[in-house]
Amino acid sequence: MEKILISGCLLGLNVRYDGKAKSLQQTTIMKWQQQGRLIVVCPEVAGGLSIPRAPAEIQGDGLVVTQDGQDVSQAFSFGAEHALYLCQQHGIRYALLKESSPSCGSSNIYDGSFSGKKIFGMGKTAALLTEHGIKVFSEQTIDKLVALTV
C-alpha cells in the first residue's frame, strides 16, 4: 500500500505558526489514516521552529523571514530536507501539503510583504520535493491526488 506524506496541520495537529490546525475533514483522508498510509510531517517544526512562532514569508531573494525580521531560512531548509528524507525512506511519490504556506505551498505563497497578498510560487518543502520527482498536492487539488491513488 503506497504511503503519502501529509502536512500535520491538515490532520488536525496544532502545529501551524499560530498554534492551530487546518483540519481536512475528508473521507478519503480518514480512510488513508486508518490504513496507515499517511506519513505526517510539519517541516517547520521538524526544522526546529516553535509552536507558536512568528509568521514567516519568503522574500524576493529567497530568504524566509519572520514578520519581525528574523531570518529563519535555515530552519525551513532543514525541515524541507527532513520531509524529503521521509519520502525517500518510505518510497513516497505523493505529498498532500498545506497551500500558501512558506514551507508547503504548492501553487501559491504569500508575497513576502506580510500584507496578505498571495502570488504564484512554491514553499521550500514543496519545491524540494518537486525537484526530487515527488508530486505535491494541496487541499485545493486533493481530488487529483485521490484519482491517482485509487
LINPELIN-V410828 format. One record per residue. SS is DSSP state (@ for helix, = for strand, . for the rest). OMEGA is omega as a letter, one per 20 degrees, with the letter a starting at -180 (NA if undefined). Layout:
ss->SS omega->OMEGA
ss->SS omega->OMEGA
This chain:
ss->. omega->a
ss->. omega->r
ss->. omega->r
ss->= omega->r
ss->= omega->a
ss->= omega->r
ss->= omega->a
ss->@ omega->a
ss->@ omega->r
ss->@ omega->r
ss->@ omega->r
ss->. omega->r
ss->. omega->a
ss->. omega->a
ss->. omega->a
ss->. omega->a
ss->. omega->a
ss->. omega->r
ss->. omega->a
ss->. omega->r
ss->. omega->r
ss->. omega->a
ss->. omega->r
ss->. omega->r
ss->. omega->a
ss->. omega->a
ss->@ omega->a
ss->@ omega->r
ss->@ omega->r
ss->@ omega->r
ss->@ omega->r
ss->@ omega->r
ss->@ omega->r
ss->@ omega->r
ss->. omega->a
ss->. omega->a
ss->. omega->a
ss->= omega->r
ss->= omega->a
ss->= omega->r
ss->= omega->r
ss->. omega->a
ss->@ omega->a
ss->@ omega->r
ss->@ omega->r
ss->@ omega->r
ss->. omega->r
ss->. omega->a
ss->. omega->a
ss->. omega->r
ss->. omega->i
ss->. omega->r
ss->. omega->r
ss->. omega->r
ss->. omega->r
ss->= omega->r
ss->= omega->r
ss->= omega->r
ss->. omega->a
ss->. omega->a
ss->. omega->r
ss->. omega->r
ss->. omega->r
ss->= omega->a
ss->= omega->r
ss->= omega->a
ss->. omega->r
ss->. omega->r
ss->. omega->a
ss->. omega->r
ss->= omega->r
ss->. omega->a
ss->@ omega->a
ss->@ omega->r
ss->@ omega->r
ss->@ omega->r
ss->@ omega->r
ss->@ omega->r
ss->@ omega->r
ss->@ omega->r
ss->@ omega->r
ss->@ omega->r
ss->@ omega->r
ss->@ omega->r
ss->@ omega->r
ss->@ omega->r
ss->@ omega->a
ss->@ omega->a
ss->@ omega->a
ss->@ omega->a
ss->. omega->a
ss->. omega->r
ss->. omega->a
ss->= omega->r
ss->= omega->r
ss->= omega->a
ss->. omega->a
ss->. omega->r
ss->. omega->r
ss->= omega->r
ss->. omega->r
ss->. omega->r
ss->. omega->a
ss->. omega->a
ss->. omega->a
ss->. omega->r
ss->. omega->r
ss->= omega->r
ss->= omega->r
ss->= omega->a
ss->. omega->r
ss->. omega->a
ss->. omega->a
ss->. omega->r
ss->. omega->a
ss->. omega->a
ss->. omega->r
ss->= omega->r
ss->= omega->r
ss->= omega->r
ss->. omega->a
ss->. omega->r
ss->. omega->a
ss->@ omega->a
ss->@ omega->r
ss->@ omega->a
ss->@ omega->a
ss->@ omega->r
ss->@ omega->r
ss->@ omega->r
ss->@ omega->a
ss->. omega->r
ss->. omega->r
ss->. omega->a
ss->= omega->a
ss->= omega->r
ss->= omega->r
ss->. omega->r
ss->. omega->r
ss->. omega->a
ss->. omega->a
ss->@ omega->r
ss->@ omega->r
ss->@ omega->r
ss->@ omega->r
ss->@ omega->a
ss->@ omega->a
ss->@ omega->a
ss->@ omega->a
ss->. omega->NA
